[in-house]
Amino acid sequence: MDITKLTVHELQEKLEKKELTVTQIVQAYANRIEEKEEKVQAFLSINTEEALEEAKKIEEEGRSTSLAGIPIGIKDNICTKGEKTTCASKMLENFISPYDATVIENLKKEKLISLGKLNMDEFAMGGSTENSAFQITKNPWNLHTVPGGSSGGSAAAVAADMVPWALGSDTGGSIREPAAFCGVVGLKPTYGLVSRYGLVAFASSLDQIGPITKDVTDSAILLNLLAGHDEKDSTSAEVEKKDYTKALKQDVKGMKIGVPKEFFGEGINTEVKEKLEEAIEIYKNLGAEIEEFSLDIAKYSLAAYYIIACAEASSNLGRFDGIRYGYRTKNYTDLEELFKNSRSEGFGPEVKRRIILGTYVLSSGYYDAYYKKAQKVRTYVKNEFNKAFEKYDVILTPTSPTVAFAINSKCNNPLEMYLADICTVSINIAGLPAISIPCGVDSNQMPVGMQLIGKPFAEETILQTAYTFEQTIKFRETYSPKFKE
């Protein structure tokens, strides 16, 4: 039995039946990281020694929760007390967090064991994990392709069986796109469902922490731990605690699924489209009511997203000035030069690009023309989704217009890179929940992701819809990464 191939719910079962010990599980993952990390480069810091000590301690004291001793990987923009939280940036290269994010507190209460912090695009700005200040993470399906971004380290680590599940963050598709590229499950919860306290902010009105897992069941289990009101986060929603695993029913009979024709038009790869059309037929055969409709928001959403996200990034990253904390230049003669050189040397090109764009759209004379207009588009996008959800339970789209692309193929064309987010950004603008699940592979054996979008706080509906499809096609039993070199 290969322990690292098991899902979390399978590991739970083995622990309960005493077929495995916590130490055996953690040791299996430590061995797997040693075997595969050099090729994949998903981790920025590895805690396997500490994890094994923790495993022994849990065994000595006895497992106090159903998830005690289960390992997990953490995206490196989520604060973890006493550990480096670098955001994959030179600016925070040596920052050791003095506190835990709320989601980390939740994991620690359940006695989960961290295996380390995972690579990402610097400050979560990017769609390929090529913008990390330290390394480029590779896609386990084909090591010459990107794993997606910005949670590329999290998705690659789960796909490569180096962690059974991981935390990511999603600002415009940063959980869903890497999940699609790496053939795993990525859930972006409703804005406000999961506390953002301790998540290093990129765009505060768009960011959301969520799970990246091997299957939909694990996604529901992890969401149970993450969701809930938090007084430390002023945007946290006051919603009742739910058990999302109760939504895992294999039934979509009578469910109304809307398919927006604009999300299947120009720019969507032919093979991606074919796989999505096959998925739609499967849903029809399972008894769902499928209807094509018009949701003409994608082209507006992308422009509005990059204006809002960059404006908020410009504001949030203003704190990194070389004085309070973070990187400080050694070359300066006065205060202005200290600011300028610290930020010039501490930030990478993509982060600088977004700060400059964000500062521009917020500047006097341009605020009304860009930022204010983008916020009006945001309201329009929300209203269009509201209208669609009067008729449909779920909206089905591709997660990404293409499968994973080659490393360095889009680095010199930021606009082309931004267009890769066209299917995902509108969900963040509207604050909706969405899940990406694999729906097949293309002719090069690369995974294709399908996105299911729900009403606000209707995570149960999208989990049920995803679970039904997953149980029907059994993707994990048919396909697995080959680490093609």
C-alpha positions as CSV (number, residue, x, y, z in Angstrom):
1,M,0.0,0.0,0.0
2,D,1.3,3.4,-1.0
3,I,0.2,5.6,1.9
4,T,0.8,8.9,0.0
5,K,-1.8,7.9,-2.7
6,L,-4.6,7.7,-0.1
7,T,-7.1,10.6,0.4
8,V,-7.5,12.1,3.9
9,H,-10.8,10.3,4.5
10,E,-9.0,7.0,3.6
11,L,-6.2,7.9,6.0
12,Q,-8.7,8.7,8.7
13,E,-10.3,5.3,8.3
14,K,-6.9,3.5,8.4
15,L,-6.0,5.4,11.6
16,E,-9.4,4.6,13.3
17,K,-9.0,0.9,12.4
18,K,-5.4,1.0,13.6
19,E,-4.2,-0.2,10.3
20,L,-1.7,2.8,10.2
21,T,-0.1,4.9,12.8
22,V,0.4,8.7,12.7
23,T,4.2,8.2,12.5
24,Q,3.9,5.8,9.5
25,I,1.8,8.4,7.7
26,V,4.1,11.3,8.4
27,Q,7.2,9.2,7.6
28,A,5.6,8.2,4.2
29,Y,5.1,11.8,3.3
30,A,8.6,12.7,4.5
31,N,10.0,10.0,2.2
32,R,7.9,11.2,-0.7
33,I,9.1,14.8,-0.3
34,E,12.7,13.6,-0.3
35,E,12.0,11.6,-3.5
36,K,10.0,14.2,-5.5
37,E,10.8,17.7,-4.2
38,E,14.0,18.1,-6.2
39,K,12.0,17.7,-9.4
40,V,8.8,19.6,-8.4
41,Q,10.2,22.3,-6.1
42,A,6.9,22.9,-4.4
43,F,8.2,23.8,-0.9
44,L,9.9,26.9,0.4
45,S,10.4,25.4,3.8
46,I,10.2,21.7,4.9
47,N,9.3,20.7,8.4
48,T,9.5,16.9,8.2
49,E,11.7,16.5,11.3
50,E,9.4,18.6,13.5
51,A,6.4,16.8,11.9
52,L,7.8,13.4,12.9
53,E,8.4,14.7,16.5
54,E,4.8,15.9,16.6
55,A,3.5,12.6,15.2
56,K,5.3,10.7,18.1
57,K,3.8,13.1,20.6
58,I,0.3,12.6,19.3
59,E,0.8,8.8,19.5
60,E,2.0,9.1,23.1
61,E,-0.9,11.3,24.2
62,G,-3.5,9.6,22.0
63,R,-5.5,11.0,19.1
64,S,-7.9,13.5,20.5
65,T,-9.7,14.4,17.2
66,S,-10.6,12.5,14.1
67,L,-8.0,14.4,12.1
68,A,-5.2,14.3,14.7
69,G,-1.9,13.5,13.0
70,I,-3.0,14.1,9.4
71,P,-0.3,16.1,7.5
72,I,-1.0,19.3,5.6
73,G,0.9,21.9,3.4
74,I,0.4,25.6,3.9
75,K,0.7,28.3,1.2
76,D,3.5,30.7,2.2
77,N,1.3,33.8,2.5
78,I,-0.6,32.4,5.6
79,C,1.0,33.4,8.9
80,T,2.3,30.5,11.0
81,K,3.7,31.4,14.4
82,G,7.5,30.9,14.7
83,E,7.9,30.0,11.1
84,K,9.0,32.0,8.0
85,T,6.1,33.5,6.1
86,T,7.9,34.9,3.0
87,C,5.1,35.3,0.4
88,A,7.8,33.9,-1.9
89,S,9.3,37.4,-1.9
90,K,12.7,38.9,-1.2
91,M,10.9,41.6,0.7
92,L,9.8,39.1,3.4
93,E,12.6,36.6,3.0
94,N,13.5,36.6,6.7
95,F,10.1,37.4,8.2
96,I,9.1,35.0,11.0
97,S,5.5,35.4,11.9
98,P,4.8,36.3,15.6
99,Y,1.2,34.9,15.4
100,D,-1.0,32.2,13.7
101,A,-3.6,33.0,11.1
102,T,-7.1,32.0,12.3
103,V,-7.1,29.1,9.8
104,I,-3.8,27.8,11.3
105,E,-5.3,28.1,14.8
106,N,-8.2,26.0,13.5
107,L,-5.9,23.3,12.1
108,K,-3.8,23.2,15.3
109,K,-7.0,22.7,17.4
110,E,-7.6,19.5,15.3
111,K,-3.9,18.5,15.8
112,L,-3.1,18.5,12.0
113,I,0.7,18.4,11.3
114,S,2.3,21.0,9.0
115,L,4.8,19.5,6.5
116,G,6.0,23.0,5.5
117,K,5.3,26.2,3.6
118,L,4.5,26.0,-0.1
119,N,5.8,28.1,-3.1
120,M,3.6,30.7,-4.8
121,D,3.8,33.7,-7.1
122,E,5.3,36.6,-5.1
123,F,2.6,38.2,-2.9
124,A,0.1,35.9,-4.8
125,M,0.5,38.0,-7.9
126,G,0.6,35.7,-10.9
127,G,-1.0,32.7,-12.6
128,S,2.0,30.3,-13.0
129,T,4.2,30.3,-9.9
130,E,7.0,31.7,-12.1
131,N,7.0,34.9,-10.2
132,S,8.4,33.5,-7.0
133,A,11.6,35.1,-5.8
134,F,13.1,31.7,-5.0
135,Q,12.2,29.0,-7.5
136,I,9.8,27.9,-10.2
137,T,7.5,25.1,-9.2
138,K,7.0,22.4,-11.9
139,N,3.7,20.6,-12.8
140,P,4.0,16.9,-11.8
141,W,2.1,15.9,-14.9
142,N,4.8,17.4,-17.1
143,L,7.8,19.0,-15.5
144,H,8.2,21.4,-18.4
145,T,4.8,23.0,-17.7
146,V,3.6,25.4,-15.0
147,P,1.5,24.2,-12.1
148,G,-0.7,27.4,-12.3
149,G,-0.7,30.2,-9.8
150,S,-0.6,31.7,-7.4
151,S,-1.2,28.6,-5.3
152,G,1.0,26.5,-7.6
153,G,3.1,25.0,-4.8
154,S,0.0,23.9,-3.0
155,A,-1.6,22.2,-6.1
156,A,1.7,20.6,-7.3
157,A,2.4,19.2,-3.8
158,V,-1.0,17.6,-3.6
159,A,-0.8,16.3,-7.2
160,A,2.7,14.9,-6.5
161,D,1.4,13.1,-3.3
162,M,3.9,15.1,-1.2
163,V,1.0,16.3,1.0
164,P,-2.5,14.8,1.3
165,W,-4.1,18.3,1.1
166,A,-3.1,21.9,1.3
167,L,-4.3,25.5,2.0
168,G,-4.3,28.0,-0.9
169,S,-5.6,31.5,-1.4
170,D,-7.7,32.7,-4.3
171,T,-7.9,36.4,-5.4
172,G,-8.8,35.9,-9.0
173,G,-8.6,32.1,-9.6
174,S,-5.4,31.3,-7.6
175,I,-6.8,28.1,-6.1
176,R,-9.0,26.9,-9.0
177,E,-6.5,27.5,-11.9
178,P,-3.6,25.5,-10.2
179,A,-6.1,22.8,-9.2
180,A,-7.2,22.6,-12.9
181,F,-3.6,22.5,-14.2
182,C,-2.5,19.8,-11.7
183,G,-5.6,17.6,-11.9
184,V,-6.8,18.1,-8.3
185,V,-9.8,19.7,-6.6
186,G,-9.7,23.4,-5.6
187,L,-12.5,25.2,-3.7
188,K,-12.8,29.0,-3.5
189,P,-15.3,29.6,-0.7
190,T,-17.8,32.5,-0.6
191,Y,-16.1,35.8,0.4
192,G,-16.4,36.1,4.2
193,L,-17.0,32.4,4.9
194,V,-13.3,31.8,5.9
195,S,-11.4,34.2,8.0
196,R,-8.7,36.2,6.2
197,Y,-7.0,37.1,9.5
198,G,-3.3,36.2,9.1
199,L,-3.4,36.0,5.3
200,V,-0.9,38.5,3.9
201,A,-3.2,40.8,1.9
202,F,-3.0,41.2,-1.9
203,A,-6.5,42.5,-2.6
204,S,-8.6,42.6,0.5
205,S,-12.0,42.7,-1.1
206,L,-11.1,39.6,-3.3
207,D,-8.8,37.4,-1.3
208,Q,-10.1,34.1,0.2
209,I,-8.4,31.1,1.8
210,G,-9.6,27.7,0.6
211,P,-8.7,24.0,0.3
212,I,-6.7,22.2,-2.4
213,T,-7.4,18.4,-2.1
214,K,-7.2,15.1,-3.9
215,D,-11.0,14.7,-4.0
216,V,-14.3,16.5,-3.3
217,T,-14.8,14.6,0.1
218,D,-11.5,16.0,1.4
219,S,-12.5,19.4,0.2
220,A,-15.7,19.3,2.3
221,I,-13.8,18.0,5.4
222,L,-11.2,20.8,5.2
223,L,-13.9,23.4,4.6
224,N,-15.5,22.2,7.9
225,L,-12.3,23.3,9.7
226,L,-11.8,26.6,7.8
227,A,-15.3,28.0,7.7
228,G,-16.8,30.1,10.5
229,H,-17.1,33.6,11.9
230,D,-14.0,35.3,13.2
231,E,-14.1,38.6,15.3
232,K,-10.6,39.4,14.2
233,D,-11.7,39.7,10.6
234,S,-14.1,42.6,10.0
235,T,-15.2,41.1,6.6
236,S,-16.0,37.7,8.2
237,A,-19.7,36.7,7.7
238,E,-21.8,35.6,10.6
239,V,-23.1,32.3,9.3
240,E,-24.0,29.1,11.2
241,K,-21.6,26.3,11.3
242,K,-22.3,23.5,8.8
243,D,-21.1,20.0,8.2
244,Y,-20.3,20.2,4.5
245,T,-19.7,16.4,4.2
246,K,-23.5,16.0,4.5
247,A,-23.8,17.6,1.1
248,L,-21.9,14.7,-0.5
249,K,-24.8,12.9,-2.1
250,Q,-24.5,11.3,-5.5
251,D,-27.6,12.9,-7.0
252,V,-28.2,15.8,-9.5
253,K,-31.6,14.7,-10.7
254,G,-33.7,17.8,-11.4
255,M,-30.8,20.2,-10.7
256,K,-30.7,23.2,-13.0
257,I,-27.2,23.8,-14.5
258,G,-26.7,26.9,-16.6
259,V,-24.0,26.9,-19.2
260,P,-23.0,30.5,-20.3
261,K,-22.2,30.4,-24.0
262,E,-19.7,33.3,-23.7
263,F,-17.4,31.1,-21.5
264,F,-17.1,28.6,-24.4
265,G,-16.3,31.1,-27.2
266,E,-13.2,32.7,-28.6
267,G,-9.9,31.9,-26.7
268,I,-11.1,28.6,-25.2
269,N,-8.9,25.7,-26.4
270,T,-10.7,23.2,-28.6
271,E,-9.8,20.1,-26.5
272,V,-10.8,21.9,-23.3
273,K,-14.1,22.7,-24.9
274,E,-14.6,19.1,-26.0
275,K,-13.9,17.8,-22.4
276,L,-16.4,20.3,-21.0
277,E,-19.0,19.2,-23.6
278,E,-18.5,15.6,-22.6
279,A,-19.0,16.6,-18.9
280,I,-22.2,18.4,-19.8
281,E,-23.5,15.2,-21.5
282,I,-22.6,13.2,-18.3
283,Y,-24.7,15.6,-16.2
284,K,-27.6,15.3,-18.7
285,N,-27.4,11.5,-18.4
286,L,-27.4,11.8,-14.6
287,G,-30.7,13.7,-14.8
288,A,-29.6,17.3,-14.5
289,E,-31.4,20.0,-16.5
290,I,-28.8,21.7,-18.7
291,E,-29.5,25.0,-20.4
292,E,-27.3,27.3,-22.4
293,F,-27.7,31.0,-21.6
294,S,-26.0,34.3,-22.1
295,L,-23.8,35.8,-19.3
296,D,-21.8,38.5,-21.1
297,I,-19.5,39.5,-18.3
298,A,-16.1,37.9,-18.9
299,K,-14.5,40.7,-20.9
300,Y,-15.7,43.4,-18.5
301,S,-14.8,41.3,-15.4
302,L,-11.1,40.9,-16.4
303,A,-10.5,44.6,-16.9
304,A,-12.4,45.5,-13.7
305,Y,-10.6,42.8,-11.7
306,Y,-7.1,44.0,-12.7
307,I,-8.0,47.6,-11.8
308,I,-9.5,46.7,-8.4
309,A,-6.9,44.1,-7.5
310,C,-3.9,46.4,-8.5
311,A,-5.4,49.4,-6.7
312,E,-5.8,47.3,-3.5
313,A,-2.3,45.8,-3.9
314,S,-0.8,49.2,-4.2
315,S,-2.5,50.2,-1.0
316,N,-1.7,47.0,0.9
317,L,1.9,46.8,-0.1
318,G,2.6,50.4,0.9
319,R,3.5,49.1,4.4
320,F,6.7,47.4,3.0
321,D,8.9,50.5,3.1
322,G,12.2,49.3,4.5
323,I,11.6,50.7,7.9
324,R,8.8,48.9,9.8
325,Y,9.7,45.3,8.7
326,G,10.8,43.5,5.6
327,Y,13.8,44.0,3.4
328,R,15.9,47.1,3.9
329,T,18.5,48.3,1.3
330,K,22.0,48.9,2.3
331,N,22.4,51.6,-0.3
332,Y,20.8,54.9,0.8
333,T,21.8,58.4,1.9
334,D,18.4,59.8,2.9
335,L,14.9,58.7,3.7
336,E,13.5,59.0,0.2
337,E,16.4,56.8,-1.2
338,L,15.8,54.3,1.6
339,F,12.1,53.9,0.6
340,K,12.9,53.8,-3.1
341,N,15.8,51.4,-3.0
342,S,14.2,49.1,-0.5
343,R,11.1,48.7,-2.6
344,S,13.0,48.5,-5.9
345,E,15.3,45.8,-4.7
346,G,12.7,44.0,-2.5
347,F,9.9,43.6,-5.0
348,G,9.9,41.5,-8.2
349,P,8.9,42.7,-11.6
350,E,5.3,41.5,-11.5
351,V,4.6,43.0,-8.1
352,K,6.1,46.3,-9.2
353,R,4.0,46.2,-12.4
354,R,0.8,45.8,-10.3
355,I,1.8,48.5,-7.7
356,I,2.5,51.0,-10.5
357,L,-0.8,50.2,-12.3
358,G,-2.7,50.3,-9.0
359,T,-1.1,53.7,-7.9
360,Y,-2.0,55.1,-11.4
361,V,-5.7,54.1,-11.3
362,L,-6.0,55.6,-7.7
363,S,-4.2,58.8,-8.6
364,S,-5.9,62.2,-8.8
365,G,-7.5,62.7,-12.2
366,Y,-7.7,58.9,-12.9
367,Y,-9.7,57.6,-9.9
368,D,-13.1,58.3,-11.5
369,A,-12.1,57.1,-15.0
370,Y,-10.7,53.8,-13.8
371,Y,-11.2,52.7,-10.2
372,K,-14.7,54.1,-9.8
373,K,-15.8,52.7,-13.1
374,A,-14.4,49.3,-12.2
375,Q,-16.5,49.3,-9.0
376,K,-19.6,50.0,-11.1
377,V,-18.7,47.1,-13.3
378,R,-18.4,45.0,-10.1
379,T,-22.0,45.8,-9.2
380,Y,-23.1,45.0,-12.7
381,V,-21.3,41.6,-12.6
382,K,-22.9,40.8,-9.2
383,N,-26.4,41.7,-10.6
384,E,-25.9,39.5,-13.7
385,F,-25.0,36.5,-11.5
386,N,-28.0,37.2,-9.3
387,K,-30.3,37.1,-12.3
388,A,-28.7,33.9,-13.5
389,F,-29.2,32.3,-10.1
390,E,-32.9,33.1,-10.1
391,K,-33.1,30.4,-12.7
392,Y,-30.1,28.0,-12.1
393,D,-28.7,26.1,-9.1
394,V,-25.2,25.9,-10.5
395,I,-23.3,27.6,-13.4
396,L,-20.8,25.4,-15.3
397,T,-17.7,26.8,-17.1
398,P,-14.2,25.8,-17.9
399,T,-11.7,26.7,-15.1
400,S,-9.1,27.9,-17.5
401,P,-9.2,28.5,-21.3
402,T,-6.2,26.1,-21.7
403,V,-4.4,23.2,-20.0
404,A,-1.1,24.0,-18.3
405,F,1.3,25.9,-20.6
406,A,5.1,25.6,-20.9
407,I,7.4,27.3,-18.4
408,N,8.6,30.7,-19.7
409,S,6.1,30.7,-22.6
410,K,4.1,33.7,-21.3
411,C,6.6,35.5,-19.1
412,N,7.3,38.2,-21.6
413,N,3.6,38.9,-22.3
414,P,1.8,40.0,-19.2
415,L,-1.5,40.6,-21.1
416,E,-1.5,37.0,-22.4
417,M,-0.9,35.8,-18.8
418,Y,-3.7,37.9,-17.5
419,L,-6.1,36.5,-20.1
420,A,-5.6,33.1,-18.6
421,D,-7.8,34.3,-15.7
422,I,-10.8,35.1,-17.9
423,C,-13.0,32.3,-16.5
424,T,-12.2,32.8,-12.8
425,V,-12.0,36.5,-11.9
426,S,-15.7,37.3,-12.2
427,I,-16.4,34.9,-9.3
428,N,-14.1,36.8,-6.9
429,I,-15.6,40.1,-8.1
430,A,-19.0,38.8,-7.1
431,G,-17.8,37.1,-4.0
432,L,-19.3,33.7,-5.0
433,P,-18.2,30.2,-4.2
434,A,-16.7,28.0,-7.0
435,I,-15.0,24.7,-7.2
436,S,-12.6,23.3,-9.9
437,I,-12.6,19.5,-10.5
438,P,-10.8,17.5,-13.2
439,C,-13.1,16.4,-16.0
440,G,-10.6,14.5,-18.2
441,V,-7.3,14.9,-20.0
442,D,-6.3,16.3,-23.4
443,S,-4.4,14.5,-26.1
444,N,-1.1,15.2,-24.3
445,Q,-2.4,13.6,-21.1
446,M,-2.7,17.0,-19.3
447,P,-5.7,17.6,-17.0
448,V,-8.7,19.7,-17.9
449,G,-10.5,21.6,-15.2
450,M,-14.3,22.2,-14.9
451,Q,-15.6,25.0,-12.8
452,L,-18.9,24.9,-10.9
453,I,-20.2,28.2,-9.5
454,G,-22.8,28.6,-6.8
455,K,-24.9,31.2,-5.1
456,P,-23.4,33.0,-2.0
457,F,-22.9,30.5,0.8
458,A,-24.3,27.6,-1.3
459,E,-21.1,25.6,-1.0
460,E,-23.2,22.5,-0.3
461,T,-24.8,22.7,-3.8
462,I,-21.5,22.9,-5.7
463,L,-19.9,20.2,-3.5
464,Q,-22.9,17.9,-4.3
465,T,-22.7,18.7,-8.0
466,A,-18.9,18.1,-8.1
467,Y,-19.1,14.9,-5.9
468,T,-21.7,13.4,-8.2
469,F,-19.5,14.0,-11.3
470,E,-16.4,12.8,-9.6
471,Q,-18.0,9.5,-8.5
472,T,-19.2,8.9,-12.0
473,I,-16.0,9.5,-14.0
474,K,-13.5,8.4,-11.2
475,F,-10.7,10.6,-12.6
476,R,-8.1,9.6,-9.9
477,E,-8.6,5.9,-10.6
478,T,-7.9,6.4,-14.3
479,Y,-5.2,9.1,-14.5
480,S,-2.2,10.2,-12.4
481,P,0.8,12.5,-12.9
482,K,3.7,10.9,-14.8
483,F,6.5,13.4,-13.9
484,K,7.2,13.7,-17.6
485,E,10.7,15.2,-18.2
